[in-house]
Amino acid sequence: MNQLNFKLLILLALISSSLFAKEYHVSVKGSNQNEGSVSKPLKTINFAAQLAKPGDVIIVHAGTYREWINPARGGENDANRIVYRAAQSEKVEIKGSEVITGWKKDNNNVWKVTIPNSFFGDYNPYKDSIYGDWFSKQGRIHHTGEVFLNGKSLFEKEKIEKVIIPIPDTKIKDTEGSTYTWYCESDAKNTTLWANFQKFDPNKEQVEISARRTCFYPDKPGINYLTISGFNISQAATQWAAPTAEQIGMISTHWNKGWIIENNVISDSKCSGITLGKERGTGHNVWSENKSIDGSLHYIEVTFRTLRNGWSKTNIGSHIVRNNEIFNCEQTGICGSMGAAFSIIENNHIHHIWTKRQFSGAEIGGIKFHAAIDTRIMKNRIHDTGRGIWLDWMAQGTRVSKNLLYNNDLEDIFMEVNHGPTLVDNNILLSPSGIKTQSQGAAFVHNLIAGQLRMWPEPGRFTPYHLPHSTDVAGLSTIFSGDDRYYNNIFLGNGLELNPKDARSNYGLTIYNDAKLPVWANGNIYYDKALAYKDEHDKVENPNFKSDFKIMEDGNQVFLDITFDNRVSEQKCNLITTALLGKAKMPNEPFENPDATPLKIDTDYFGNKRALVNPAAGPFEVLKAGKQKIKVW
C-alpha cells in the first residue's frame, strides 16, 4: 500500500467515526431508561460513561450529581476522544458526598447522627484511615471521610472531648474554623458521627459527608483520550497519594494517556484534587509494607517495575491540565508519580492546599510530581500552600515557566534529587523562601526571586537519569551539588534574617560557593541582603536598596506593587539559548524543547518579545526604575 492510499484510509476512518459519533445528554430530571437525547436525557453520568464510544460527547446539564464516574472505555487518539463536558453556561456539580439529615442535639453545640453501614455500600470512609508511604499522621488516626457545613469542611478530632470543648488552633490561618469539629465511631452495623456546628442547627443548614473515594476515575488502566471539561468537582474521601502507591484523587487518570482536564473547579478533597499517577500493580505503599530497605530503594524498584509495565511516551502521560481552579485539598492540588510525564500543566489557579495542617508528609504541595519528564508547568498561579511546586526525582527535560507564586510558607519551588536538565524561567517567586534545591543540572533564568535560596548535596541517595526525551533509564547517581546555571535573575533579598549557622540558606547565590560541580552565573541583579556567587563578574549589586513589594488581589486579578532602583536598566544580559546553557552533566542532555529542537528564551512573563541583544533581567522585558504597579494575573 502506498503512502497516499494509507493517508486516505486514515482520513476515511476519521470521517466515518465522526459521522457515527453520538451525543448523550444527562440531566438530574432524566432517566437511565431514556435514549440520552436532549428531550429524553439520561439521569446519571456514569450510566452514559458505560455507553460512550470513541468520538462520543457526554453533555451534562445543571444540577448536583452524587456519583463515581467509572468510564468503561476511552478514545482512540487525540482526534477521536470521548468528551465529558458541562452544558454551556450551566453549573454542574459532581460530588463525592451525600447530604445527611436527622441530627439530634447531644451536648451544647454538639449534634449526633447514626448511619447504618449499608448506607456506604462497599466503602465506608469512617472505617478507612489515611495511610501510606511518607505519610505522617502526627500521632493519631485520620479518616478519609469528612463533614461539611454549608460547603466548608470541619476539623476531625481523635477524641469526643475535643469536639465538645474544641481548642482553637492558633498555628493556622483559619483559627476560628478549627473550632468546628467532628468525631466518628463505627461498629459492625452503624457509623456514628458527632459534630460541633457552633451556633448552627444542622437540620436547618446543608450538612454533607464524604461517601465516595473518588469522583472521576476508571478502575482499570487503558482508558485513554478523555476530556473532562467545565465541572465543579468536590468532597471526595480520597486516600494519601504516595509515589509508590496507586494514586487516586477526585479526578484520576489511572496510568493512562492523553487526558484533557480543563475549565473545572476542583475543591475539598481529603487528600488530592487531580492525580496523574501510578497504578497499583507495580506496587502499593511498598515501603510501609516492608521497612527492611529504605524508601528510596523501594522507589527505584517501583520505577523499574513501571518500565516493565509499559511506562513510555507511547503509552503513558501526555496529559493536558489547564484553566482549572483547585483549592481546599489537604495533600496536593495536582500530583502524579511517573504518569505526569510529557504533560502540560497550564494556566491553573491552585490555592489553599494543606491549610488545616492536621497531618503532614513528604508528598504535599500545590503541584507535586515525580518523574515529570519533558513536562511543562506554565502560567499557573499558586499561593497559600505549603510548597508551591515540588519536583521530586527525574525532573528531566522539565520546564517551569511564567508562573506566579506567593504566600507559600515553606517555599515556592523545591527540586529534590533531580539530575536535569530542568529549566526554570520567567517566574515570579515572592514567598519568604523562593527556591530550595537538592538537585543538580538546572537553569534558573529571568526570574524575580524575593526570598531565600537553599541548596545542599545528597550523597546518600542514588536516583535515576534517563536517555533524552525518554523514560528509559540511562543510569543512577547521587547529587554532588552544582551543575546549575543562574542567568538574568533579579534577587530582591527581602525577607527574614538568616540563621548565621546555616550555610545552606542565603539570599542570592553564595550557597553555591563550595559546590562540587561547576556553577555558571551572569547577568543577575542583587538587592538588599542578596549576595552574588563568588565567581560572578557581570552583575549589578545594591545592598543599600530594599525593593518593597506587595501583592494585591482584586477579584480574579492580581497586581504587583514593586520598586526598582535606578541601576536596574544598567544590567547587560545575554539572550538565553540552548547553546549558552550547555548540557546537564549526568544525562549529557542539552536544555532544549521536548521535540529535541533548540530553545531560546525570547519572550517574557507576559509573552512579550525580548530584545535579541541585551534583554532585560528578570521576568519583565519592559523594566523601569521607581515604583510601579504591574498586573501579573
C-alpha positions as CSV (number, residue, x, y, z in Angstrom):
1,M,0.0,0.0,0.0
2,N,1.5,3.4,-1.0
3,Q,1.6,6.3,1.4
4,L,-1.3,8.2,-0.4
5,N,-3.7,5.3,-0.1
6,F,-2.7,4.8,3.6
7,K,-3.5,8.5,4.3
8,L,-6.8,8.2,2.5
9,L,-7.8,5.2,4.6
10,I,-6.9,7.2,7.8
11,L,-9.0,10.1,6.6
12,L,-12.0,7.9,5.8
13,A,-11.7,6.2,9.2
14,L,-11.8,9.6,10.9
15,I,-14.8,10.8,8.8
16,S,-16.6,7.6,9.4
17,S,-16.0,7.9,13.2
18,S,-17.3,11.5,13.3
19,L,-20.4,10.5,11.3
20,F,-21.3,7.8,13.8
21,A,-20.3,9.8,16.9
22,K,-23.2,10.3,19.3
23,E,-24.2,12.9,21.9
24,Y,-25.5,11.7,25.2
25,H,-27.3,14.2,27.4
26,V,-27.6,13.8,31.1
27,S,-30.0,15.6,33.5
28,V,-31.0,15.2,37.1
29,K,-34.5,15.1,35.8
30,G,-33.7,12.3,33.3
31,S,-34.0,8.5,33.4
32,N,-31.5,5.8,32.6
33,Q,-34.3,4.2,30.7
34,N,-34.2,7.1,28.2
35,E,-32.2,7.2,25.0
36,G,-30.0,10.1,26.1
37,S,-31.2,12.7,23.7
38,V,-31.8,16.4,24.6
39,S,-35.5,15.7,25.1
40,K,-35.0,12.3,26.7
41,P,-31.8,12.6,28.8
42,L,-30.2,10.0,31.0
43,K,-30.1,10.5,34.7
44,T,-26.5,9.7,35.7
45,I,-23.2,10.5,34.2
46,N,-21.8,7.0,35.0
47,F,-24.6,5.3,33.0
48,A,-23.6,7.4,30.0
49,A,-20.0,6.5,30.6
50,Q,-20.8,2.9,30.1
51,L,-22.4,3.6,26.7
52,A,-19.9,6.2,25.2
53,K,-17.6,5.1,22.5
54,P,-14.7,6.9,20.8
55,G,-15.9,10.2,19.3
56,D,-18.9,10.5,21.5
57,V,-19.7,13.5,23.7
58,I,-21.5,13.4,27.0
59,I,-23.2,16.7,27.8
60,V,-24.2,17.1,31.5
61,H,-26.9,19.6,32.4
62,A,-27.3,21.7,35.5
63,G,-27.6,20.0,38.9
64,T,-25.7,18.0,41.5
65,Y,-24.6,14.5,40.7
66,R,-23.5,12.4,43.6
67,E,-21.8,9.6,41.9
68,W,-18.5,8.0,40.9
69,I,-17.9,8.1,37.2
70,N,-16.1,4.9,36.1
71,P,-15.6,5.1,32.3
72,A,-15.9,1.8,30.5
73,R,-13.6,2.9,27.7
74,G,-11.6,5.8,26.3
75,G,-11.0,7.4,23.0
76,E,-8.7,6.0,20.3
77,N,-6.5,9.1,19.7
78,D,-6.4,12.8,20.2
79,A,-8.8,13.4,17.3
80,N,-11.2,10.7,18.3
81,R,-11.6,11.0,22.1
82,I,-14.6,10.7,24.5
83,V,-15.6,14.1,25.8
84,Y,-17.4,14.8,29.1
85,R,-18.5,18.4,29.4
86,A,-20.9,20.5,31.3
87,A,-23.6,22.1,29.2
88,Q,-22.7,25.7,28.2
89,S,-23.4,28.3,31.0
90,E,-24.9,25.6,33.3
91,K,-23.5,24.8,36.7
92,V,-22.8,21.1,37.1
93,E,-21.6,19.7,40.4
94,I,-20.1,16.2,40.8
95,K,-19.8,15.4,44.5
96,G,-18.2,12.6,46.5
97,S,-20.5,13.4,49.3
98,E,-24.1,12.8,50.5
99,V,-26.5,15.1,52.4
100,I,-27.1,13.9,56.0
101,T,-30.2,15.0,57.9
102,G,-31.8,13.9,61.2
103,W,-29.1,15.3,63.5
104,K,-30.0,15.2,67.2
105,K,-28.7,17.6,69.9
106,D,-26.2,15.8,72.1
107,N,-24.2,18.3,74.2
108,N,-24.1,22.1,73.9
109,N,-23.3,22.8,70.3
110,V,-22.6,19.1,69.6
111,W,-25.0,17.1,67.4
112,K,-25.1,13.4,66.7
113,V,-26.3,11.2,63.9
114,T,-26.2,7.4,63.5
115,I,-26.0,6.0,60.0
116,P,-26.3,2.3,59.0
117,N,-23.1,1.0,57.4
118,S,-25.2,-0.2,54.5
119,F,-25.6,3.4,53.5
120,F,-22.0,3.5,52.4
121,G,-22.1,0.3,50.2
122,D,-18.7,-1.3,49.8
123,Y,-16.7,1.7,51.1
124,N,-17.1,3.4,54.4
125,P,-14.7,6.4,54.8
126,Y,-15.3,6.4,58.5
127,K,-13.8,3.0,58.8
128,D,-10.9,3.8,56.4
129,S,-7.9,5.8,57.8
130,I,-5.4,7.7,55.8
131,Y,-2.3,5.6,55.3
132,G,0.7,5.3,53.1
133,D,4.4,5.8,52.4
134,W,5.8,9.1,53.7
135,F,2.6,9.9,55.4
136,S,2.9,11.4,58.9
137,K,-0.3,11.0,61.0
138,Q,1.0,13.2,63.8
139,G,0.3,10.6,66.4
140,R,-3.4,10.0,65.7
141,I,-5.9,8.5,63.3
142,H,-7.3,10.5,60.4
143,H,-10.2,9.1,58.4
144,T,-10.7,9.6,54.7
145,G,-14.2,10.9,55.4
146,E,-15.1,14.5,56.1
147,V,-18.0,16.5,57.4
148,F,-19.1,19.7,55.6
149,L,-21.3,22.6,56.9
150,N,-22.6,24.7,54.0
151,G,-19.7,23.6,51.9
152,K,-16.9,24.2,54.5
153,S,-15.1,21.2,55.9
154,L,-14.9,20.7,59.7
155,F,-11.8,19.5,61.6
156,E,-11.7,15.9,62.6
157,K,-10.7,15.1,66.2
158,E,-9.5,11.9,67.7
159,K,-11.5,12.2,70.9
160,I,-15.1,13.2,71.5
161,E,-13.9,15.5,74.3
162,K,-12.1,17.7,71.7
163,V,-15.5,18.1,69.9
164,I,-17.4,19.0,73.0
165,I,-14.7,21.6,74.0
166,P,-12.8,22.5,70.9
167,I,-9.4,24.2,71.3
168,P,-8.7,26.8,68.6
169,D,-5.6,26.1,66.5
170,T,-3.6,29.3,66.6
171,K,-0.9,27.9,64.3
172,I,-3.1,28.0,61.2
173,K,-4.8,30.9,59.4
174,D,-8.3,29.7,59.9
175,T,-8.2,29.6,63.7
176,E,-12.0,30.2,64.1
177,G,-12.7,27.4,61.6
178,S,-10.7,25.0,63.7
179,T,-13.4,25.1,66.4
180,Y,-15.9,23.5,64.1
181,T,-15.1,19.8,64.8
182,W,-16.3,16.2,64.4
183,Y,-15.6,12.7,65.6
184,C,-16.7,9.3,64.5
185,E,-17.1,5.7,65.8
186,S,-18.1,2.6,63.8
187,D,-19.1,-0.9,64.8
188,A,-20.3,-3.8,62.7
189,K,-23.7,-2.2,62.0
190,N,-23.5,1.5,62.3
191,T,-21.4,4.6,62.0
192,T,-22.0,7.4,64.5
193,L,-20.9,11.0,63.9
194,W,-20.7,13.8,66.4
195,A,-20.1,17.3,65.2
196,N,-19.8,20.7,66.8
197,F,-21.6,23.1,64.5
198,Q,-21.2,26.0,66.9
199,K,-24.2,28.4,66.5
200,F,-25.7,26.5,63.6
201,D,-28.6,24.0,63.6
202,P,-27.5,21.3,61.2
203,N,-31.1,20.4,60.4
204,K,-31.6,23.9,59.0
205,E,-28.3,24.1,57.1
206,Q,-26.8,21.8,54.4
207,V,-24.6,19.2,56.0
208,E,-22.8,16.7,53.8
209,I,-20.4,13.9,54.5
210,S,-17.8,12.3,52.1
211,A,-19.1,8.9,51.0
212,R,-17.0,8.0,47.9
213,R,-13.3,7.6,47.5
214,T,-13.2,9.5,44.1
215,C,-15.5,11.3,41.6
216,F,-14.0,10.5,38.2
217,Y,-11.7,7.5,38.0
218,P,-11.6,4.4,35.7
219,D,-11.0,1.4,37.9
220,K,-8.6,-0.1,35.3
221,P,-5.8,1.3,33.1
222,G,-6.1,1.6,29.4
223,I,-8.8,4.3,29.4
224,N,-7.1,6.9,27.2
225,Y,-8.0,10.1,25.5
226,L,-10.8,11.5,27.7
227,T,-11.7,15.2,28.0
228,I,-13.3,16.4,31.3
229,S,-14.5,20.0,31.0
230,G,-16.5,22.6,32.9
231,F,-17.5,20.7,36.1
232,N,-17.5,21.6,39.8
233,I,-16.0,18.5,41.5
234,S,-15.7,18.3,45.2
235,Q,-15.9,16.4,48.6
236,A,-14.4,13.0,47.9
237,A,-12.8,10.8,50.6
238,T,-9.5,10.5,48.8
239,Q,-6.6,8.5,50.2
240,W,-3.0,9.5,50.6
241,A,-1.3,9.5,47.2
242,A,2.3,8.3,47.7
243,P,4.5,7.9,44.7
244,T,4.9,4.2,45.5
245,A,1.1,3.7,45.6
246,E,-2.0,3.7,43.4
247,Q,-2.7,7.4,43.3
248,I,-6.5,8.3,43.4
249,G,-7.6,11.9,43.6
250,M,-11.1,13.3,42.9
251,I,-10.1,13.2,39.2
252,S,-7.6,10.4,38.4
253,T,-6.2,9.3,35.1
254,H,-5.1,5.8,36.4
255,W,-2.0,5.2,34.4
256,N,-3.4,6.3,31.1
257,K,-2.6,8.6,28.2
258,G,-3.9,11.8,26.6
259,W,-6.5,13.1,29.0
260,I,-7.5,16.8,28.9
261,I,-8.8,18.1,32.2
262,E,-9.9,21.7,31.7
263,N,-12.0,24.6,32.9
264,N,-13.1,22.8,36.1
265,V,-13.4,23.9,39.7
266,I,-12.0,21.2,42.0
267,S,-12.1,21.6,45.7
268,D,-12.4,20.0,49.2
269,S,-10.5,16.7,48.6
270,K,-9.4,15.0,51.8
271,C,-6.0,14.5,50.1
272,S,-5.6,15.3,46.4
273,G,-7.6,17.1,43.7
274,I,-6.1,15.7,40.5
275,T,-3.8,12.7,40.2
276,L,-2.0,11.8,37.1
277,G,-0.2,8.9,38.7
278,K,0.7,5.3,39.2
279,E,-1.4,2.2,39.3
280,R,-1.5,-0.5,41.9
281,G,0.1,-3.4,40.1
282,T,3.7,-2.0,40.2
283,G,3.5,-1.6,44.0
284,H,1.2,0.0,46.6
285,N,2.8,1.6,49.6
286,V,5.6,-0.9,49.4
287,W,7.8,0.9,52.0
288,S,5.1,0.8,54.6
289,E,4.7,-2.9,54.0
290,N,8.4,-3.6,54.0
291,K,10.7,-1.4,56.2
292,S,13.7,-3.7,55.7
293,I,15.1,-1.4,53.0
294,D,15.0,2.4,52.5
295,G,12.1,4.1,50.8
296,S,14.3,5.4,48.0
297,L,15.4,1.9,47.2
298,H,11.7,0.9,47.0
299,Y,11.0,3.7,44.6
300,I,13.9,2.7,42.4
301,E,12.4,-0.8,42.3
302,V,9.0,0.7,41.5
303,T,10.5,2.7,38.7
304,F,11.9,-0.4,37.0
305,R,8.6,-2.3,37.5
306,T,6.7,0.6,35.8
307,L,9.2,0.4,32.9
308,R,8.5,-3.4,32.5
309,N,4.8,-2.5,32.8
310,G,4.9,-0.2,29.7
311,W,5.9,3.2,31.1
312,S,6.8,5.1,28.0
313,K,5.8,8.1,25.9
314,T,3.8,5.8,23.7
315,N,1.6,4.5,26.5
316,I,1.5,6.9,29.4
317,G,1.2,10.6,30.2
318,S,0.9,13.4,27.6
319,H,-2.0,14.9,29.6
320,I,-3.2,18.5,29.4
321,V,-4.4,20.1,32.7
322,R,-5.4,23.7,32.0
323,N,-7.6,26.5,33.2
324,N,-8.8,24.8,36.4
325,E,-9.2,26.3,39.9
326,I,-8.1,23.8,42.6
327,F,-8.3,24.6,46.3
328,N,-9.0,23.2,49.8
329,C,-7.2,20.0,49.3
330,E,-5.1,18.7,52.2
331,Q,-2.3,16.9,50.3
332,T,-1.9,18.2,46.7
333,G,-3.7,20.2,44.1
334,I,-2.2,18.1,41.3
335,C,0.1,15.2,41.8
336,G,1.5,12.3,39.8
337,S,4.1,9.7,40.0
338,M,5.5,8.9,36.5
339,G,2.1,9.3,34.9
340,A,2.6,13.1,34.6
341,A,5.5,12.7,32.1
342,F,5.2,14.5,28.8
343,S,2.3,16.6,30.1
344,I,1.3,20.3,30.0
345,I,0.1,21.9,33.3
346,E,-1.0,25.3,32.2
347,N,-3.0,28.4,33.5
348,N,-4.4,26.7,36.6
349,H,-5.2,28.6,39.8
350,I,-4.1,26.5,42.7
351,H,-4.5,27.8,46.2
352,H,-5.2,26.9,49.9
353,I,-3.6,23.5,49.8
354,W,-2.7,21.8,53.2
355,T,-4.3,24.6,55.2
356,K,-5.8,22.6,58.1
357,R,-2.4,21.1,58.9
358,Q,-3.9,18.2,60.8
359,F,-1.4,15.8,59.2
360,S,1.7,16.1,57.1
361,G,4.1,14.1,55.0
362,A,6.7,14.2,52.2
363,E,4.1,14.4,49.4
364,I,2.4,17.7,49.9
365,G,2.3,20.7,47.5
366,G,0.3,22.8,45.1
367,I,1.9,20.6,42.4
368,K,3.8,17.5,43.4
369,F,5.4,15.4,40.6
370,H,7.7,12.5,40.4
371,A,9.4,11.9,37.0
372,A,8.0,14.9,35.2
373,I,10.0,14.0,32.1
374,D,9.5,16.7,29.4
375,T,6.6,18.1,31.4
376,R,5.8,21.8,31.1
377,I,4.4,23.7,34.1
378,M,3.5,27.1,32.7
379,K,1.4,30.2,33.6
380,N,0.0,28.8,36.8
381,R,-0.9,30.9,39.9
382,I,-0.1,29.1,43.1
383,H,-0.5,30.6,46.5
384,D,-1.3,29.8,50.1
385,T,0.1,26.3,50.0
386,G,2.9,24.8,52.0
387,R,5.1,24.1,49.0
388,G,4.1,25.6,45.6
389,I,5.8,23.3,43.1
390,W,7.7,20.2,44.2
391,L,9.6,18.3,41.5
392,D,10.8,15.1,43.1
393,W,13.1,12.6,41.2
394,M,13.6,12.5,37.5
395,A,12.6,16.1,36.6
396,Q,14.5,15.7,33.3
397,G,13.5,18.0,30.4
398,T,11.0,19.7,32.7
399,R,10.3,23.3,32.2
400,V,8.7,25.6,34.9
401,S,7.9,28.9,33.1
402,K,5.9,32.1,33.6
403,N,4.3,31.0,36.9
404,L,3.2,33.3,39.7
405,L,3.8,32.0,43.2
406,Y,3.4,33.9,46.5
407,N,2.2,33.4,50.2
408,N,3.6,29.8,50.2
409,D,5.0,29.3,53.7
410,L,7.6,26.6,53.0
411,E,8.9,27.6,49.6
412,D,7.8,28.4,46.1
413,I,9.8,25.7,44.3
414,F,11.5,22.6,45.7
415,M,13.6,20.4,43.5
416,E,14.6,17.1,45.1
417,V,17.3,14.7,43.8
418,N,17.0,15.5,40.1
419,H,19.8,15.5,37.6
420,G,18.3,17.8,35.0
421,P,18.2,19.4,32.5
422,T,15.4,21.4,34.3
423,L,14.6,24.9,33.2
424,V,13.0,27.4,35.5
425,D,12.4,30.7,33.6
426,N,10.4,33.9,33.7
427,N,8.7,33.1,37.1
428,I,7.6,35.5,39.8
429,L,8.5,33.9,43.1
430,L,7.5,36.1,46.1
431,S,7.3,33.8,49.1
432,P,9.7,34.1,52.0
433,S,11.6,31.1,50.6
434,G,11.9,31.1,46.8
435,I,13.9,28.1,45.7
436,K,15.1,25.0,47.6
437,T,17.2,22.6,45.6
438,Q,18.7,19.3,46.5
439,S,19.4,18.7,42.8
440,Q,21.8,19.5,40.0
441,G,21.6,20.2,36.3
442,A,19.1,23.1,36.4
443,A,19.0,26.5,34.8
444,F,17.3,29.4,36.6
445,V,16.7,32.2,34.1
446,H,14.9,35.6,34.1
447,N,13.2,35.0,37.4
448,L,12.1,37.5,40.1
449,I,13.0,35.9,43.4
450,A,12.1,37.7,46.6
451,G,13.0,35.1,49.3
452,Q,15.8,32.9,50.4
453,L,17.5,30.1,48.4
454,R,18.6,26.8,49.9
455,M,20.9,24.3,48.3
456,W,22.6,21.1,49.5
457,P,24.0,17.9,48.1
458,E,22.6,14.4,48.6
459,P,25.5,11.9,48.7
460,G,23.4,9.1,50.2
461,R,20.7,8.6,47.6
462,F,21.2,7.2,44.1
463,T,18.4,8.4,41.7
464,P,17.8,7.7,38.0
465,Y,18.5,9.8,35.0
466,H,17.3,8.9,31.5
467,L,18.0,8.9,27.9
468,P,17.0,12.2,26.4
469,H,13.2,12.6,26.0
470,S,12.6,9.0,27.1
471,T,11.6,7.0,30.2
472,D,14.5,4.6,29.5
473,V,16.9,4.8,32.5
474,A,20.5,5.6,31.5
475,G,22.0,5.4,34.9
476,L,21.9,6.2,38.6
477,S,23.8,8.9,40.5
478,T,23.9,10.8,43.8
479,I,23.6,14.6,43.9
480,F,27.0,16.2,44.1
481,S,25.7,19.9,44.1
482,G,26.3,22.4,41.4
483,D,26.0,22.0,37.7
484,D,23.4,24.8,37.9
485,R,23.1,28.0,35.9
486,Y,21.7,31.3,37.0
487,Y,21.3,33.9,34.3
488,N,19.4,37.3,34.2
489,N,17.6,36.9,37.5
490,I,16.6,39.6,40.0
491,F,17.1,38.7,43.6
492,L,15.3,41.1,46.0
493,G,16.9,39.8,49.1
494,N,13.8,40.9,51.0
495,G,12.8,38.8,54.0
496,L,13.6,37.4,57.4
497,E,17.0,37.4,59.0
498,L,19.1,34.3,58.2
499,N,20.4,31.8,60.7
500,P,24.1,32.5,60.7
501,K,24.9,28.9,61.5
502,D,23.0,27.6,58.4
503,A,25.4,27.8,55.4
504,R,22.9,26.1,53.1
505,S,20.5,29.1,53.0
506,N,21.0,32.7,51.9
507,Y,19.6,35.5,49.8
508,G,21.3,35.1,46.5
509,L,23.9,32.6,45.3
510,T,26.7,32.4,47.9
511,I,25.1,28.9,48.8
512,Y,27.0,27.7,45.7
513,N,30.4,29.0,46.7
514,D,31.5,25.5,47.8
515,A,29.5,23.4,45.3
516,K,31.3,20.3,44.0
517,L,30.3,20.8,40.3
518,P,30.7,23.9,38.2
519,V,28.2,26.8,38.5
520,W,27.5,29.4,35.9
521,A,26.2,32.8,36.9
522,N,25.9,36.0,34.9
523,G,23.6,39.0,34.3
524,N,21.9,38.9,37.7
525,I,20.8,41.8,39.9
526,Y,21.2,41.6,43.7
527,Y,19.3,43.9,46.2
528,D,19.3,44.2,49.9
529,K,20.6,41.0,51.6
530,A,21.1,39.1,48.3
531,L,24.7,38.2,47.6
532,A,26.4,37.1,44.3
533,Y,28.2,33.9,43.5
534,K,31.9,34.1,44.2
535,D,32.9,33.8,40.5
536,E,30.2,36.0,39.0
537,H,31.6,39.1,37.3
538,D,28.8,40.7,35.1
539,K,26.3,41.6,37.8
540,V,24.6,44.6,39.5
541,E,24.6,44.8,43.3
542,N,23.0,47.3,45.5
543,P,23.0,46.2,49.1
544,N,21.6,49.5,50.3
545,F,18.4,49.2,48.3
546,K,15.3,47.5,49.6
547,S,12.7,46.8,46.9
548,D,9.5,47.0,48.8
549,F,6.8,44.9,47.1
550,K,3.2,44.0,47.7
551,I,0.8,41.5,46.1
552,M,-2.7,42.8,45.8
553,E,-5.6,40.6,44.9
554,D,-8.7,42.2,43.3
555,G,-11.2,39.6,42.4
556,N,-9.6,37.3,39.9
557,Q,-6.9,39.8,39.1
558,V,-3.5,40.1,40.9
559,F,-1.3,43.2,40.9
560,L,2.3,43.6,42.0
561,D,3.4,46.8,43.5
562,I,7.2,46.9,43.3
563,T,10.1,49.3,43.3
564,F,13.3,49.0,41.3
565,D,16.4,51.2,41.8
566,N,18.0,53.4,39.1
567,R,20.6,50.8,38.2
568,V,18.0,48.3,37.0
569,S,18.5,49.3,33.4
570,E,22.3,49.1,33.6
571,Q,22.5,45.3,33.6
572,K,23.6,43.9,30.3
573,C,22.3,40.4,29.7
574,N,22.7,37.7,27.1
575,L,19.9,36.1,25.2
576,I,19.5,32.6,26.7
577,T,19.7,29.8,24.3
578,T,20.3,26.0,24.2
579,A,23.9,26.8,23.1
580,L,24.5,29.1,26.0
581,L,23.1,26.7,28.7
582,G,25.0,23.7,27.5
583,K,24.3,20.2,28.8
584,A,23.3,18.8,32.2
585,K,26.2,16.7,33.3
586,M,24.7,13.3,34.3
587,P,22.2,12.7,31.4
588,N,24.5,14.6,29.0
589,E,21.3,16.2,27.6
590,P,21.0,19.8,26.4
591,F,18.4,22.3,27.6
592,E,16.1,22.0,24.7
593,N,12.4,21.6,23.7
594,P,10.6,18.3,24.2
595,D,10.9,17.7,20.5
596,A,14.7,18.0,20.7
597,T,14.8,21.3,18.9
598,P,16.9,24.2,20.3
599,L,15.2,26.7,22.5
600,K,15.7,30.4,23.3
601,I,14.1,32.5,26.0
602,D,12.9,35.2,23.7
603,T,9.7,36.1,25.4
604,D,9.0,37.4,28.9
605,Y,6.4,36.6,31.6
606,F,3.7,38.2,29.6
607,G,4.7,36.7,26.3
608,N,6.2,39.9,25.0
609,K,9.2,39.6,22.7
610,R,12.6,40.1,24.4
611,A,15.3,42.1,22.8
612,L,17.8,39.8,21.0
613,V,20.6,42.0,22.2
614,N,20.8,42.9,25.9
615,P,17.4,41.7,27.1
616,A,16.2,42.9,30.5
617,A,16.9,40.9,33.6
618,G,14.0,39.4,35.5
619,P,10.7,38.3,34.1
620,F,9.6,41.6,32.6
621,E,11.2,42.8,29.3
622,V,10.0,46.4,29.9
623,L,11.7,47.3,33.1
624,K,12.0,50.7,34.6
625,A,13.2,52.3,37.8
626,G,11.0,53.6,40.5
627,K,7.7,52.4,41.9
628,Q,5.2,50.7,39.6
629,K,2.0,48.7,39.7
630,I,2.0,45.6,37.3
631,K,-0.9,43.4,36.6
632,V,0.5,39.9,36.9
633,W,-2.7,37.8,36.7
